[in-house]
Amino acid sequence: MATRNMDPKRCPMPAQDPNVRNKNFDEVATGYTYEMAVSEARRCLNCPKKPCVSACPVQIDIPAFIACVASEDLEGAYSVLSASSALPAVCGRVCPQENQCEGKCVRGVKGESVAIGRLERFVADWHREHCDEQPTVPQQNGHRVAVIGAGPSGLTAAGDLAKLGYQVTVYEALHLAGGVLVYGIPEFRLPKEIVRKEIDGLKAMGVEILTNMVIGKVLTIDELFEMGFEAVYIASGAGLPRFMGIPGESLKGVYSANEYLTRINLMKAYQPGSKTPIQKSRRVAVVGGGNVAMDAARSAKRLGAEEVYIVYRRGMQELPARKEEVEHAQEEGIIFRTLTNPVEVLGDENGFVCGMKCVEMELGEPDASGRRRPVVKEGSEFTLDVDTMIMSIGTSPNPLIRSTTPGLETNRHGCIVTNGDDGLTSREGVYAGGDAVTGAATVILAMGAGKQAARAIDAYIRGKNA
């Protein structure tokens, strides 16, 4: 049995120097070495009640995979991970582990929790670098399922259904599969080669992925059923950006975070000779405080902006972004203007952004969400000197699918309504999950919804054909 490591502190993650990485798009964290991973794995107490597992949306047997790492059985560790997660190399990098598995870790009571996410990343990377074996194609059961959207939820559902023998076709609107993993999350947090490898593994299992297929335009859901699919899973995400509705938002130099990040991540605007038109900025303001806002701000810095501001109407303690992302942004020189809210975008005589009129805020009484509501501080108006403004205040689902699918119930936010248990919508045989149902959320929650829907679809088709 491996010697237990009782160090109260976790093994630090090696990373690029902040003043180097804020000028390149290479991955910030460079990953554990073999020795670091084994040592960190030996901090796990292998708790009999497994509180970390109960906090994992895809129910990975976390103590089991970590025990394999501790005993230096890395292929065994990968087998445990891949039994529950279709995208372990992705989840190890972008999951908010501090609010999920690591947040329940017993080692965190009197010290620091086991670095579960870092170990997951290490195991997935080790498997990718050392194993060329292709996954086994499951025996087909003769039934077909269509999945709309090749993001984390759709890919997870597709992988789980393929393992059960279904012939799965994924319809993706963009020219590359991956959804938010390829257009939203920057290369320095999630290298796209890793996403491609994970997707290649699903294809090797027999999952068919068709790109440039905008469901609601090229085909409707009703037409998919006419083509012989017995069930449809809608995992089209929430890619429609929101704006504040303040004067000046139509000026040149105002972007949604979705557009800004898509141009950079999917169209590679940062590469020399890129044909993607994106403004070269001197001073940038990103409005919002979530992970997407951090991604946009850190990307702007890497594109050469001298000053980049995060403008957020609440305080530092209320920032919804992951603590790690906030710390990385601060290290890289991002300036936080909290308790600040824009009220107007200012333009020059040519229609370009030349400033942003803001007001200072203070926190009042809690609102319906329980957070203290920001209110304007009287006489606090000032102008921030910027030439680019990026709006990162949330997204909602694109209305295309709901407008072309009779009988599909949605709520006032445009999200698809499901029964909440298995993703079944108001249409028989039509299931939905991920951001299309919840609005913008995390990758791992979308994956959890995909797993849940795959189980429900399997039960539905088997019951119908019994």
Secondary structure, 3 states (H helix, E strand, C coil): CCCCCCCCCCCCCCECCHHHHCCCCCCCECCCCHHHHHHHHCCCCCCCCCHHHHCCCCCCCHHHHHHHHHCCCHHHHHHHHHHHCCCHHHHHHHCCHHHCCHHHCHHHCCCCCCCHHHHHHHHHHHHHHHCCCCCCCCCCCCCEEEEECCCHHHHHHHHHHHHCCCEEEEECCCCCCCCHHHHCCCCCCCCHHHHHHHHHHHHHCCCEEECCCCECCCECHHHHHHCCCCEEEECCCCCEECCCCCCCCCCECEEEHHHHHHHHHCCCCCCCCCCCCCCCCCEEEEECCCHHHHHHHHHHHHCCCCEEEEEECCCHHHCCCCHHHHHHHHHCCCEEEECEEEEEEEECCCCEEEEEEEEEEEEEEECCCCCEEEEECCCCCEEECCCEEEECCCEECCCHHHHCCCCCCECCCCCECCCCCCCECCCCCEEECCHHHHCCCCHHHHHHHHHHHHHHHHHHHHHHCC
